[in-house]
Amino acid sequence: MEVKVKEAYQIPEAYLAVYARCPRNGSYPDGLARSIHFAISRDGKVYEPLYSGYGMLFATGEVRSDNTIQPLGVKNPRIFQAGKGQFGITAVRVLENGEADESSRGKILLWLTNDLEDFGKEMCIDLKMERDVEVAICHLEEETGTYSFLWKDTEGGCWKNETQNPSDAAAMSEAAKAVWEEEQGVWKPCFMSEGLQGEACCLPWKEQMEEDALPGNQLPITRSLCDRLALRWGKLRHVGVRLPEKVEVSSIQDVEAVKACAVYSDGSTALKEVEWETKEMDFSQPGEYEIMGTIAQDKLPFPLTKGFADPVIMRRNGKYYFLSTNDNTDDVGLYVREADSLEGLFSPDVKLHLILDKNEEKGFVQTFWAPEFHEIGGRLYILFAISGKVWGPQCHMMRLKEGGCITDPDGWEEPVRVVRKDGSALAAEGITLDMTYLQAGGRSYLIWSYRNGINSPLDTGSMLMIARTDEKEPWKLTSDPVLLSRPLYGWENVEHTINNEGPYAFMVGDEVYLTYSGGAANGYTYVVGLLRASAQSDLLDGSSWKKEGAPVLSFYSVEGEYGPGHNSFFVDKDGSLRIAYHGETAIDGNLRCSGIRRIHFDLQGRPRFDLSAERDLDPALRQVRMKVRVR
């Protein structure tokens, strides 16, 4: 039978769906469920959630006149084709608990995106009628460039508005009476279960989501776009190994220098040390061999140590040092560990050196929180927060004496409180904590978390602040503090925990990556968020920073790790960038534990923080072989 090549290799359509989820107490609360989720399908029957089923687009909360935050969510998201290669997503804004948002009467939210990776700035579209919106769909007439918004109110009325510029409120037409047209591409997820009649599909995330996916709609997309989205929003994994076909050596050191190139599902790579079997080789005379090897992997399973939060690791003078908040001592005292290896930091017999203890006379009584090592102006400092008898942590720092020993309490100078440029307190009211240091573009910065009115009706929530400082006296600001970020998204402001805290930065080339944490620091909702900026930009200008709309690390990222957050970064002896963080071993756990992972950079150069040990190095691919010729 003759087969036409074009038909035989024709790629079928794929599908992209959007939806919200039903909240689940204790596993997926309001702030997460009432966001926009995405799923892809290659056959229109079996769907795969993007980002492991975690929300990807969140409504921005509003700052009230009293400086508190009104958390917000969405319902009834819809996706549409917004021109060649462009997509739009509409949704109705609601309160976090799902009730109608009075400020959103007659309004909907709109996002426009070219790549379904960067969703651009959220737009609030005024439909010019004071009615509560139930659902809205949009259509773009490409020939005229007209956006048509068809929407239903909560009483069943149907209306239509048109505009050629959604970002210009004045360009929107008045709402006109319309007839609701049956939506095209309505997505109604169904699940394989006993007694279910009709067409059903077995969703891969059934055990996780059950039937809590609320129907949205779907669009046909190309197979290539579907594959690209799966790579961008899916979990990378180790899929192969590359080695030289043959190497020439003259010593065992030459063999040991050969590394394996691990290949990942997106085509990105990473070099790995190999433990080569060289016992049978004779380096005294020429010869050819085929040798076996095992790709090396750290023995650093989670959790590494229990009851230690906000971990920081530093490598200095050939040794590793570990600092953290010590929950085992009720967060009292600063303890340092020292070891020759990462594994050694967490050995059962490792010594904890107490370098700063409780001292009521000096006002060091409680909340010895989030200590960090930083080298500033050639001197080693520890930045941390501490309280006196009256609870209220404030940022301090202490400097290692010239020639001082890191593990010796007498090796450190007296802690000093961080102050403004005029010498006054960093904050006249409220608390300051989680301070970190950043040097970028030849300038020095301090970044910290500030909060006022905690546990009161006027709680501002914790927010990130930034200011310039000088290396010579880093405890004194040289500029006024500037607001950098507030917890306006549902994943930052969740279950009444209003947090932007734990900032820590690293740089790649000219790009500054600043991570921070949101959600409950001792709960499963704790996550890591990300801000990015150019090192050459004015980092005191909020517009220089781009804030990711979804967390880069959550309890959906790595199986068995809940509430990962308050992280730091360090470079190991092999030059690999690592993340240290705390998390919990159960969704209802209350014991913070430390963990370490390698940061992987994907094919587009984006840092990935969620590569579990098994996805970083597939155990089935650890054994390798190589041909070797002795010169």
C-alpha positions in Angstrom: 0.0 0.0 0.0 1.3 3.4 -0.9 1.7 5.8 2.0 2.1 9.5 1.3 5.0 10.9 3.3 3.3 14.1 4.3 0.3 12.3 5.7 2.4 9.6 7.5 4.3 12.3 9.4 1.6 14.7 10.0 1.6 16.0 13.6 -1.8 15.9 15.3 -3.1 18.9 17.2 -2.5 19.2 20.9 -4.6 21.1 23.5 -4.0 23.7 26.2 -6.5 24.0 29.1 -7.0 26.5 31.9 -8.8 25.9 35.2 -9.1 26.8 38.8 -9.3 24.3 41.7 -11.5 23.7 44.7 -9.7 24.6 48.0 -8.8 21.7 50.3 -8.1 22.4 53.9 -4.8 21.1 55.0 -3.5 20.4 51.4 -4.4 23.2 49.0 -5.9 26.3 50.6 -7.9 29.2 49.1 -4.9 31.3 48.2 -3.5 28.6 46.0 -6.7 27.0 44.6 -8.2 30.3 43.4 -5.5 30.8 40.8 -5.1 29.9 37.1 -3.8 26.4 36.4 -2.7 25.0 33.1 -2.9 21.5 31.6 -1.8 20.1 28.2 -3.1 17.1 26.2 -1.7 15.4 23.1 -5.0 13.7 22.3 -7.8 15.8 24.0 -8.5 12.9 26.4 -5.5 12.5 28.8 -4.3 15.8 30.3 -1.0 16.6 32.0 -1.0 19.5 34.5 1.7 22.0 34.0 3.8 22.9 37.0 2.8 19.7 38.7 -0.8 21.1 39.1 0.3 24.1 41.1 -1.2 27.5 40.2 0.8 29.6 37.6 -1.2 32.9 37.5 -2.3 34.7 40.6 -4.4 37.8 41.1 -2.5 40.7 42.7 -3.8 41.6 46.1 -4.6 45.2 46.9 -3.0 47.5 49.5 -5.7 49.1 51.6 -5.7 52.7 52.7 -4.5 51.5 56.2 -1.5 49.8 54.6 -2.8 46.3 55.1 -3.3 43.8 52.2 -6.5 42.5 50.8 -5.7 39.0 49.4 -7.6 38.2 46.1 -8.2 35.2 43.9 -9.9 34.3 40.6 -12.6 32.1 39.3 -13.7 30.9 35.8 -10.5 31.5 33.8 -10.8 31.3 30.0 -8.0 31.2 27.4 -8.2 32.6 23.8 -6.1 33.2 20.8 -4.9 36.8 20.8 -3.2 37.0 17.5 -0.5 35.0 15.8 1.5 33.3 18.5 -0.1 35.2 21.2 -2.6 34.1 23.9 -4.9 35.9 26.3 -6.4 34.7 29.6 -9.4 36.2 31.3 -10.7 35.6 34.8 -13.1 37.0 37.3 -11.4 38.5 40.4 -12.9 37.4 43.8 -11.9 37.6 47.4 -9.5 35.0 48.7 -12.4 33.0 50.1 -14.3 33.0 46.8 -16.8 35.7 47.7 -17.6 38.5 45.3 -15.0 41.4 45.3 -16.9 44.7 45.5 -14.0 46.5 43.9 -14.2 44.2 40.9 -17.9 44.9 40.0 -18.1 45.3 36.3 -14.4 44.3 35.9 -12.4 41.3 34.8 -8.7 40.5 34.8 -6.7 40.0 31.5 -3.2 38.7 30.8 -1.6 38.7 27.4 1.4 36.5 26.6 3.6 35.7 23.6 5.1 32.6 25.0 3.1 31.2 27.9 6.2 31.7 30.0 6.1 35.4 30.7 2.5 36.5 31.2 3.1 40.2 31.3 1.4 42.7 33.5 -2.1 41.8 34.9 -4.7 44.2 33.4 -8.0 45.1 35.1 -10.6 45.6 32.3 -13.5 47.9 33.1 -16.6 46.6 31.3 -18.5 49.8 32.0 -21.4 48.3 33.9 -21.9 47.9 37.7 -22.7 44.2 37.8 -21.0 41.3 39.4 -19.3 39.2 36.6 -19.8 35.5 36.6 -17.7 34.5 33.5 -16.1 36.3 30.5 -14.8 35.1 27.2 -12.8 37.1 24.7 -12.4 36.8 20.9 -9.9 38.8 18.8 -10.9 39.7 15.3 -7.5 39.7 13.6 -8.5 41.6 10.5 -9.8 44.6 12.5 -7.7 44.1 15.7 -10.9 44.3 17.8 -11.2 42.5 21.1 -14.8 41.4 21.9 -15.6 40.6 25.5 -18.7 38.5 26.0 -19.7 38.1 29.6 -22.4 37.0 31.9 -23.4 38.6 35.2 -24.3 36.6 38.3 -28.0 37.2 37.6 -27.8 35.5 34.1 -27.7 38.7 32.0 -25.4 38.7 29.0 -23.3 41.7 27.7 -20.7 42.6 25.2 -17.9 45.2 25.0 -15.4 45.9 22.3 -12.0 47.6 22.1 -8.9 47.7 20.0 -6.7 48.5 23.0 -7.5 46.6 26.2 -5.0 48.6 28.2 -6.8 51.9 27.4 -10.0 52.1 29.5 -11.3 55.1 27.5 -11.2 52.9 24.3 -13.6 50.3 25.7 -17.2 50.5 24.3 -20.2 50.7 26.6 -21.7 47.3 27.5 -24.4 46.2 25.1 -27.1 43.6 25.6 -26.0 40.3 24.0 -26.9 36.7 23.7 -24.6 34.1 25.3 -23.1 31.8 22.8 -22.2 28.3 23.8 -18.5 28.4 24.6 -16.3 26.7 22.2 -13.7 24.3 23.7 -15.2 24.0 27.1 -12.9 21.8 29.1 -14.7 19.5 31.5 -12.1 17.3 33.2 -13.4 13.8 34.2 -11.8 11.0 36.0 -11.8 7.2 35.8 -13.8 6.0 38.7 -16.5 3.3 39.4 -19.9 4.3 38.2 -18.8 7.1 36.0 -20.8 7.1 32.8 -19.8 8.3 29.4 -16.4 9.3 28.1 -13.8 9.4 30.8 -10.1 10.0 30.9 -7.5 9.0 33.5 -5.8 12.1 34.6 -2.2 11.5 35.7 -2.6 13.7 38.8 -5.8 12.0 40.0 -4.4 10.9 43.3 -3.2 14.5 44.0 -6.2 16.4 42.7 -9.1 13.9 42.6 -12.0 15.9 41.2 -11.1 19.3 42.5 -10.3 20.7 39.1 -13.0 23.3 38.2 -13.8 23.2 34.4 -12.3 26.0 32.3 -11.8 25.9 28.6 -9.2 24.7 26.2 -7.6 25.7 22.9 -5.9 23.7 20.2 -2.2 24.3 20.0 0.6 22.9 17.9 2.4 19.8 19.1 5.7 21.7 19.2 4.2 24.3 21.5 2.8 21.5 23.7 6.2 19.9 23.9 7.9 23.2 24.7 5.4 23.9 27.5 5.9 20.5 29.0 9.7 21.2 29.2 9.3 24.7 30.5 6.7 23.9 33.2 7.5 20.3 33.8 10.2 18.6 35.9 13.6 18.1 34.2 15.2 14.7 34.6 18.5 13.1 33.8 18.1 11.0 30.5 21.5 10.2 29.2 25.3 10.3 29.6 28.0 11.4 27.2 31.7 10.4 27.4 34.6 10.6 25.1 34.7 7.7 22.7 38.4 7.1 23.6 40.9 9.0 25.7 44.7 8.8 25.8 46.3 8.9 29.3 49.7 8.5 30.9 48.7 8.4 34.6 45.9 7.6 36.9 45.4 11.3 37.4 44.6 11.7 33.7 41.8 9.1 34.0 40.4 10.6 37.2 40.2 14.0 35.3 37.7 12.6 32.8 34.1 13.6 33.8 30.8 12.4 32.5 28.4 14.8 30.8 24.9 14.2 32.1 22.2 15.1 29.7 18.7 16.3 30.8 15.3 16.1 29.2 15.5 19.6 27.7 18.9 19.0 26.2 20.9 20.8 28.9 24.0 19.2 30.4 26.1 19.1 33.6 29.5 17.6 34.2 29.8 14.9 36.8 32.7 13.3 38.6 33.3 9.6 37.9 34.8 7.0 40.2 36.8 5.0 37.6 38.0 1.4 38.2 41.7 1.5 37.3 43.1 -1.4 39.3 43.7 -3.5 36.1 45.5 -0.7 34.3 49.3 -0.7 33.8 50.5 2.9 33.3 54.1 1.8 32.8 53.6 0.6 29.2 51.3 1.3 26.3 48.1 -0.6 26.1 44.3 -0.3 25.5 41.6 -0.9 28.1 37.9 -0.7 28.5 37.2 0.5 32.1 34.1 0.8 34.1 33.1 3.7 36.3 30.4 5.0 38.6 29.1 8.6 38.4 29.7 10.1 41.8 26.8 11.4 43.8 26.7 13.1 47.2 25.2 11.3 50.1 23.0 14.2 51.1 19.5 12.9 51.6 16.7 15.1 52.9 16.5 15.8 55.8 20.2 16.3 56.6 19.6 17.5 60.1 16.4 18.0 62.1 15.4 21.2 64.0 17.7 23.5 62.1 16.0 26.2 59.9 17.2 29.0 57.6 20.5 27.2 56.8 23.5 28.9 55.4 26.7 27.1 54.2 30.0 28.8 53.5 33.3 27.3 52.1 36.3 29.1 53.4 40.0 28.1 53.5 39.2 24.5 52.3 36.6 23.9 55.0 32.8 24.1 55.1 30.8 26.0 57.8 27.1 25.7 58.6 24.9 28.3 60.3 21.2 28.2 61.0 18.3 29.1 63.3 18.4 26.4 66.0 14.8 25.3 66.8 16.2 22.7 69.2 17.2 25.4 71.6 14.0 27.5 71.2 15.9 29.7 68.7 18.4 30.8 71.3 22.1 31.0 70.5 24.2 31.0 67.3 25.9 27.7 66.6 28.5 27.0 63.9 29.5 23.6 62.5 32.8 23.0 60.8 33.9 20.1 58.6 36.2 19.1 55.7 33.2 18.0 53.5 29.5 18.7 53.1 28.7 15.2 54.4 30.9 15.9 57.4 28.7 18.9 58.4 25.9 16.5 59.1 27.7 13.6 60.6 26.3 12.4 63.9 29.4 13.4 65.8 29.8 16.9 64.3 30.4 19.5 67.0 28.1 22.5 67.4 30.2 25.5 68.4 28.2 28.1 70.4 29.6 31.5 69.3 26.9 33.8 70.7 24.8 32.9 73.7 21.9 34.4 75.6 22.9 37.5 77.5 20.2 39.5 79.2 22.6 42.3 80.2 23.5 42.9 76.6 19.9 42.5 75.4 20.5 39.1 73.6 17.5 37.1 74.9 15.5 35.5 72.2 14.9 35.1 68.4 18.5 34.4 67.4 17.1 34.2 63.8 18.4 33.5 60.4 22.2 34.1 60.8 24.1 34.5 57.5 27.9 34.5 56.7 28.9 37.3 54.4 32.3 38.6 53.4 32.1 42.4 53.2 35.1 44.5 52.3 37.5 41.6 52.9 36.1 40.9 56.4 33.8 38.1 57.5 30.4 39.1 59.1 27.4 37.3 60.5 24.1 39.1 59.8 21.2 38.0 62.1 18.2 39.2 64.0 17.8 39.2 67.8 15.4 40.4 70.5 15.7 41.6 74.1 13.3 40.7 76.9 10.5 42.3 74.9 9.9 40.3 71.8 10.7 42.2 68.7 13.6 41.0 66.5 15.9 43.6 64.9 18.7 43.2 62.5 22.3 43.0 63.9 25.7 42.0 62.5 29.0 41.0 64.1 32.4 40.9 62.6 35.2 38.3 62.9 38.2 39.8 64.6 41.5 40.0 62.6 43.0 36.5 62.9 39.9 35.3 64.8 38.7 31.7 64.6 35.2 31.2 63.2 34.2 28.6 65.8 35.6 30.5 68.8 33.1 32.9 70.5 36.1 35.1 71.5 37.0 35.4 67.8 34.1 37.7 67.1 33.5 41.4 67.9 30.5 42.5 69.8 27.3 42.5 67.7 26.0 45.9 66.6 22.5 46.9 65.5 22.0 48.0 61.9 21.0 51.6 61.7 19.9 54.2 59.1 22.3 56.7 57.6 21.5 59.2 60.4 22.2 56.6 63.1 18.5 56.1 64.0 16.8 52.7 64.2 16.3 50.8 61.0 12.6 50.9 61.8 10.9 53.3 64.2 8.1 50.7 64.7 7.8 47.0 63.9 10.4 44.3 63.4 13.3 43.9 61.1 14.9 40.5 60.3 16.4 38.2 57.7 19.0 40.6 56.5 21.3 39.7 53.6 24.1 41.4 51.7 24.5 41.9 48.0 27.3 43.4 45.9 26.3 44.1 42.3 27.5 46.6 39.8 30.2 47.8 42.1 27.7 48.8 44.8 26.8 47.3 48.1 23.3 46.7 49.3 21.5 45.4 52.3 18.1 43.6 51.9 15.9 42.6 54.7 12.3 41.9 55.8 10.2 44.5 57.7 6.8 44.1 59.3 4.6 46.3 61.4 1.5 45.6 63.4 2.1 41.9 63.5 -0.9 39.9 64.9 -3.1 43.0 64.9 -5.8 44.3 62.6 -3.2 46.7 61.2 -0.7 44.0 60.3 1.2 45.1 57.2 2.6 41.7 56.5 6.3 41.3 56.1 7.9 43.1 53.1 11.3 43.2 51.5 13.3 46.4 51.8 16.6 47.4 50.2 19.1 50.1 50.8 22.7 51.0 49.9 25.5 50.5 52.4 29.3 51.0 52.5 31.8 48.1 52.8 33.8 50.0 55.5 30.8 50.3 57.8 28.1 47.9 56.5 25.9 48.2 59.6 25.1 51.8 58.6 22.8 52.5 55.6 24.0 55.1 53.1 20.6 55.6 51.5 17.0 55.5 52.6 15.2 52.1 52.6 13.1 51.4 49.5 10.3 48.9 49.3 11.2 46.0 47.0 8.3 43.5 47.3 5.1 42.8 49.3 3.2 39.5 49.6 0.4 40.4 47.1 0.0 36.9 45.5 -2.0 34.1 46.9 1.1 31.9 47.4 2.8 34.6 49.4 -0.2 35.6 51.5 -1.8 32.2 52.3 -3.8 31.0 55.3 -3.4 34.4 57.0 0.4 34.2 56.8 1.5 37.4 55.1 5.2 36.9 54.3 8.0 38.2 52.1 11.1 37.2 54.0 14.4 35.3 53.9 16.0 37.1 50.9 19.3 35.8 49.5 21.0 36.6 46.2 23.4 35.0 43.7 24.7 36.3 40.4 25.2 34.8 37.0 27.1 37.1 34.6 25.3 40.4 34.8 22.0 39.0 36.2 21.1 39.2 39.8 18.8 36.5 41.2 17.2 37.3 44.5 15.2 34.5 46.1 12.9 35.1 49.1 10.2 33.1 50.9 6.4 33.5 51.3 3.8 31.6 53.2 4.1 30.0 56.7 7.8 29.5 57.7 6.9 26.4 59.7 4.2 25.0 57.4 3.7 23.1 54.2 2.7 26.3 52.2 6.2 27.8 52.6 7.7 28.6 49.2 10.6 30.3 47.4 9.9 33.2 45.2 12.3 34.9 42.7 13.1 38.5 41.7 15.6 39.3 38.9 17.4 42.4 37.8 20.5 43.5 35.9 23.5 44.2 38.1 24.1 47.4 36.2 20.6 48.8 36.8 19.6 51.0 39.8 18.5 48.3 42.3 16.8 50.9 44.4 14.4 51.4 41.6 11.6 48.9 41.9 11.0 48.9 38.1 14.5 47.4 37.7 13.3 44.2 39.2 11.1 41.5 37.7 9.0 39.4 40.1 8.1 35.8 39.1 4.3 35.3 39.3 4.6 31.8 40.8 7.0 30.3 43.3 10.1 28.6 42.0 10.1 26.0 44.8 7.0 24.7 46.7 5.7 21.5 48.3 4.8 20.4 44.7 8.4 20.6 43.6 10.1 17.5 45.2 8.2 14.5 46.6 8.4 14.2 50.3 9.5 17.7 51.0 7.0 20.2 52.4 7.3 23.9 52.9 10.7 24.3 51.3 12.0 27.8 51.9 14.3 30.3 53.6 17.2 29.3 51.4 20.7 30.4 50.8 23.3 29.7 48.1 26.9 28.5 48.1 29.6 27.2 45.7 31.0 23.7 46.5 34.5 22.5 46.0 33.7 21.4 42.5 32.4 24.8 41.5 28.7 23.8 41.5 26.1 26.3 42.7 24.1 24.8 45.5 20.9 25.8 47.4 20.5 25.2 51.1 17.0 25.4 52.5 14.7 24.1 55.2 11.5 22.1 54.8 9.4 19.4 56.6 9.0 15.7 56.1 5.2 15.7 56.3 2.4 17.9 55.2 1.3 18.3 58.8 4.8 18.3 60.2 6.1 20.9 62.6 9.8 20.2 62.6 12.0 22.2 60.3 14.8 20.3 58.7 17.7 21.3 56.5 18.4 20.2 52.9 20.9 20.8 50.1 20.5 20.4 46.3 22.4 21.3 43.2 21.0 24.2 41.1 20.7 23.2 37.5 20.7 25.7 34.6 18.3 24.6 31.8 18.8 25.0 28.1 17.6 28.7 28.2 19.9 29.4 31.1 17.2 29.6 33.8 18.1 28.3 37.2 16.1 25.2 38.3 15.8 24.7 42.0 13.8 21.5 42.1 16.1 18.8 40.8 15.8 15.9 43.2 18.7 13.5 43.7 17.0 11.0 41.4 16.2 13.5 38.7 19.7 15.0 38.9 21.3 11.6 38.5 19.2 8.6 37.4 20.5 5.6 39.4 20.1 3.4 36.3 22.5 5.6 34.4 25.3 5.8 37.0 27.4 2.9 35.6 29.5 4.0 32.6 32.3 2.6 30.6 35.1 4.1 28.5 37.9 3.1 26.2 41.4 4.2 27.4 44.7 4.1 25.6 47.9 4.4 27.7 50.6 6.3 25.9 
